[in-house]
Amino acid sequence: MGDTATNDSEWHNISNNSVHYLSYDKQDNLFPKLSKMIGDKTYARKNFGYLYAIANGAEEIFDTDDDTFIRPEAIPLFKNIKNCTFYEVNGGESFNPYLFFTKNSGIWPRGYPLRLVSSARWRLEEKQAIVESNKSVNIDILQTLVNLEPDVDAIYRLTVSDAIHNFPISESILNINSPILTPGNTQSTIWLNKKKFKYLYIPRWVSFRFCDILKLYIAQKNSRLSYAGFWTEQIRNPHDYLRDFESEITCYLHTELVINYLNNSNTANLSEIYSDLTKLGVASESEVETSLMFENLVSELIR
């Protein structure tokens, strides 16, 4: 998905049957009303990639960025997830997936409640338990942890480490059982159930480093999120950690509020959730209208 600053000619040169490049103008032509509402110079242009994929019959969607790649040795796992070993975690309100896949690493994911970081970097909560499952369950969304440049927050990079992490691929999948809500992102996420595609929506009027975190928390209101370990790796685009920190402030301040709201809300309707979050000061009125249009478009395209 291009934006107004994208060099269209470079991308058109690599377009083929496997790579479909949509310029800003093409997105605008396909979805004019939503395009006008979302505007330019925003990560939320990615929403048009989701809609384009759905319109062209996608049954599954791999959500990623231009600096993240599938590790060749993980391709068999992508092709046949049922061959993995399944585990599940129960108990508590949140969970740090690095506790399972990288014991004693002390890493926590972007979007994890800061209040829990000091205790949850190293050990499970007393009321949590991870057990092997004797059968695979239906997975709606599979989040893979990323090798080399895992998706950690600016506080981790500024105060703990900004080093490259080289982790082995795991053949295990961890299912997150309700009511646990755990951070997800758009770095490397496979959407396996098209009935949940409306939750692909990236909020437009939320900060760049919080928008995908909020999106995946909301998705868990009516979807199962599972984790796989290091099937992809990132050759990271340049980042300014202080600017990342600035963009993450609302993430630090609002994550617990969002978790508490979702655990006590009775609605799984996307626009209604954003309407409630507007009242809590997490979202804006514009988000309600935009999410409703996205939700309606998805419903029309899936028919």
C-alpha positions in Angstrom: 0.0 0.0 0.0 1.5 3.3 -1.1 1.1 6.7 0.4 1.5 10.2 -1.0 5.3 10.0 -0.3 5.8 6.6 -1.9 7.8 6.4 -5.1 5.2 4.7 -7.3 7.5 4.0 -10.2 9.8 1.8 -8.1 7.0 -0.3 -6.8 5.2 -0.6 -10.2 8.5 -2.1 -11.5 8.2 -5.1 -9.2 4.4 -5.6 -9.5 3.5 -9.0 -10.9 1.0 -11.9 -10.3 2.5 -12.3 -6.8 3.0 -8.7 -5.8 0.1 -6.2 -6.1 1.1 -2.6 -5.5 -1.7 -0.1 -4.9 -0.8 3.5 -5.2 -2.5 6.2 -3.1 -4.6 7.1 -6.2 -5.6 3.5 -6.8 -6.7 3.1 -3.2 -8.6 6.3 -3.5 -10.4 5.0 -6.7 -11.3 1.7 -5.1 -12.6 3.0 -1.8 -13.1 6.8 -2.2 -15.3 7.5 0.8 -13.0 5.7 3.3 -9.9 7.1 1.6 -11.1 10.6 2.1 -11.9 10.0 5.7 -8.5 8.4 6.5 -6.4 10.9 4.5 -2.7 10.6 3.7 0.7 10.2 5.5 -0.7 7.6 7.9 0.0 3.9 8.8 -3.8 3.5 8.5 -3.5 3.4 4.7 -2.8 -0.3 5.4 -6.5 -0.7 5.8 -6.9 -0.6 2.0 -4.5 -3.6 1.7 -6.8 -5.6 3.9 -9.9 -4.5 1.9 -8.2 -5.2 -1.4 -7.2 -8.7 -0.2 -10.7 -9.4 1.0 -12.2 -8.1 -2.2 -10.0 -10.6 -4.1 -11.2 -13.6 -2.2 -8.5 -13.9 0.5 -9.2 -16.7 3.0 -6.2 -15.8 5.2 -4.2 -12.6 5.5 -0.6 -12.3 6.6 -0.2 -8.8 8.2 3.3 -7.5 8.1 5.6 -4.6 7.1 8.3 -3.9 4.5 11.2 -4.8 6.9 9.9 -8.2 8.2 10.5 -11.5 6.4 9.5 -15.1 6.8 12.5 -17.3 7.8 13.0 -20.0 5.1 13.1 -22.8 7.7 9.7 -21.7 9.1 7.9 -22.1 5.8 6.8 -25.7 6.6 5.3 -24.5 9.8 3.4 -21.7 8.0 2.1 -24.3 5.5 0.9 -26.8 8.1 0.3 -25.3 11.5 -1.5 -28.5 12.8 1.9 -30.2 12.9 3.0 -27.9 15.8 2.8 -28.8 19.5 0.0 -26.9 21.2 0.0 -25.4 24.6 -2.4 -23.1 26.4 -2.1 -20.5 29.1 -4.9 -19.9 31.7 -5.4 -17.5 34.5 -4.9 -13.8 35.0 -5.8 -10.7 32.9 -2.6 -10.3 30.8 0.4 -12.5 29.7 3.9 -11.9 28.5 4.5 -14.4 25.6 8.3 -14.2 26.0 8.0 -16.0 29.2 7.0 -19.1 27.2 9.3 -18.8 24.1 12.4 -17.2 25.7 12.6 -18.2 29.3 14.9 -15.9 31.3 15.3 -13.4 28.5 13.6 -10.6 30.5 11.9 -9.3 27.4 8.4 -7.8 27.4 6.3 -6.9 24.3 5.3 -3.4 23.2 1.8 -2.9 24.6 2.3 -4.9 27.8 0.9 -3.1 30.9 3.8 -1.3 32.5 2.5 -2.0 35.9 3.2 -5.7 35.4 6.6 -5.5 33.8 8.8 -5.7 36.9 7.2 -9.0 38.0 6.2 -10.5 34.6 9.6 -10.2 32.9 10.8 -13.4 34.6 7.9 -15.5 35.9 4.3 -16.4 35.6 1.7 -14.9 37.9 0.8 -17.2 40.7 -2.6 -17.9 39.3 -1.4 -18.6 35.7 -0.5 -22.0 34.3 0.8 -23.2 30.9 -0.2 -26.8 30.0 0.2 -28.9 26.9 -3.0 -29.3 24.9 -3.8 -32.7 23.4 -5.5 -31.2 20.5 -5.2 -28.2 18.2 -7.9 -25.6 18.5 -9.3 -23.3 15.9 -7.0 -20.3 15.7 -8.4 -17.0 14.6 -5.2 -14.9 14.8 -1.7 -16.3 15.0 0.9 -13.7 16.2 4.5 -14.8 15.6 7.3 -13.4 17.7 10.0 -11.8 15.5 13.7 -12.7 15.5 16.6 -10.2 15.5 14.4 -7.1 16.2 11.5 -8.2 18.4 8.6 -5.8 18.8 9.6 -4.3 22.2 8.7 -0.8 23.4 11.0 2.2 23.6 11.4 1.9 27.4 13.0 -1.5 26.9 15.3 -0.3 24.1 16.3 2.8 26.1 16.8 1.2 29.5 17.5 -2.5 28.9 18.9 -3.2 25.5 18.7 -2.3 21.8 20.8 -5.4 20.8 20.0 -7.9 18.1 18.4 -11.0 19.6 18.9 -14.3 17.7 16.4 -16.9 18.8 15.7 -20.4 17.4 12.4 -21.2 15.7 9.9 -22.8 18.0 7.5 -25.5 16.8 5.2 -24.8 19.6 2.0 -22.7 19.5 0.6 -21.1 22.6 -3.1 -20.5 22.8 -4.2 -17.6 24.9 -7.4 -18.5 26.8 -10.0 -16.0 27.8 -10.2 -13.8 29.8 -6.5 -13.2 29.3 -5.7 -10.4 26.9 -2.1 -10.2 25.6 -0.4 -7.6 23.3 -0.5 -8.2 19.5 0.8 -6.1 16.7 1.0 -5.8 12.9 4.6 -6.8 12.6 3.9 -10.5 11.9 0.3 -11.7 12.3 -1.6 -14.3 10.4 -5.4 -13.9 10.3 -6.8 -17.4 9.7 -10.5 -16.9 10.2 -12.2 -14.5 7.7 -15.2 -14.1 10.0 -12.9 -12.0 12.1 -11.6 -9.8 9.3 -13.5 -6.7 10.5 -11.0 -6.5 13.4 -8.2 -5.9 10.9 -9.1 -2.2 11.1 -6.1 0.0 12.1 -7.4 3.0 14.0 -6.6 6.3 12.2 -6.6 8.8 15.0 -4.5 6.9 17.5 -0.7 7.4 17.7 1.5 5.3 15.4 3.1 3.2 18.1 -0.3 2.5 19.8 -2.7 2.0 16.8 -1.8 -1.7 16.1 -1.6 -2.6 19.8 -5.1 -1.2 20.3 -6.3 -3.0 17.2 -5.2 -6.4 18.5 -6.5 -5.9 22.0 -9.9 -5.1 20.5 -9.7 -8.1 18.2 -9.4 -10.4 21.2 -12.9 -9.3 22.4 -14.3 -11.8 19.9 -11.4 -13.8 18.6 -8.8 -16.3 19.8 -5.2 -15.0 19.7 -2.4 -17.5 19.6 1.4 -17.1 19.6 4.2 -18.8 17.6 7.9 -18.3 18.2 10.2 -16.5 15.8 8.9 -17.7 12.5 9.9 -14.3 11.0 12.7 -11.9 11.4 13.1 -8.2 11.0 15.8 -6.1 9.4 14.5 -3.0 11.1 14.0 0.4 9.4 15.8 3.3 11.2 14.1 4.3 14.5 14.6 7.2 16.9 13.9 5.7 20.3 12.9 9.0 21.9 10.4 9.6 19.1 9.1 6.1 19.6 8.7 6.8 23.3 6.7 9.9 22.6 4.4 8.0 20.2 4.0 5.2 22.8 3.0 7.5 25.7 -0.7 6.9 25.1 0.0 3.1 24.9 1.6 3.2 28.3 -1.2 5.3 29.8 -4.2 3.6 28.2 -3.4 -0.1 27.9 -4.8 -1.1 31.4 -7.9 1.1 30.7 -8.5 -0.7 27.5 -8.0 -4.2 29.1 -10.4 -3.3 31.9 -13.0 -2.0 29.5 -12.8 -5.0 27.2 -13.1 -7.4 30.1 -16.3 -5.7 31.3 -17.9 -4.8 27.9 -20.8 -6.8 26.4 -20.3 -5.7 22.8 -18.1 -7.2 20.1 -19.3 -4.6 17.5 -16.2 -2.6 16.3 -17.8 0.8 16.0 -19.6 0.4 19.3 -16.2 -0.4 21.0 -14.6 2.7 19.5 -17.6 4.7 20.7 -17.1 3.5 24.2 -13.4 4.1 24.0 -14.1 7.7 22.9 -16.0 8.2 26.2 -13.0 6.9 28.0 -10.7 9.3 26.2 -8.8 6.6 24.3 -10.3 7.2 20.9 -11.9 10.1 19.0 -15.4 10.5 17.4 -13.8 10.3 14.0 -12.7 6.8 14.8 -16.2 5.7 15.3 -17.3 6.8 11.9 -14.2 5.4 10.1 -14.4 2.0 11.9 -18.1 1.7 11.0 -17.4 2.3 7.3 -14.5 -0.3 7.4 -16.7 -2.8 9.2 -19.5 -2.3 6.6 -17.1 -2.7 3.7 -15.8 -5.9 5.0 -19.3 -7.3 5.4 -20.2 -6.4 1.9 -16.9 -7.8 0.4 -17.1 -11.1 2.2 -20.6 -11.9 0.9 
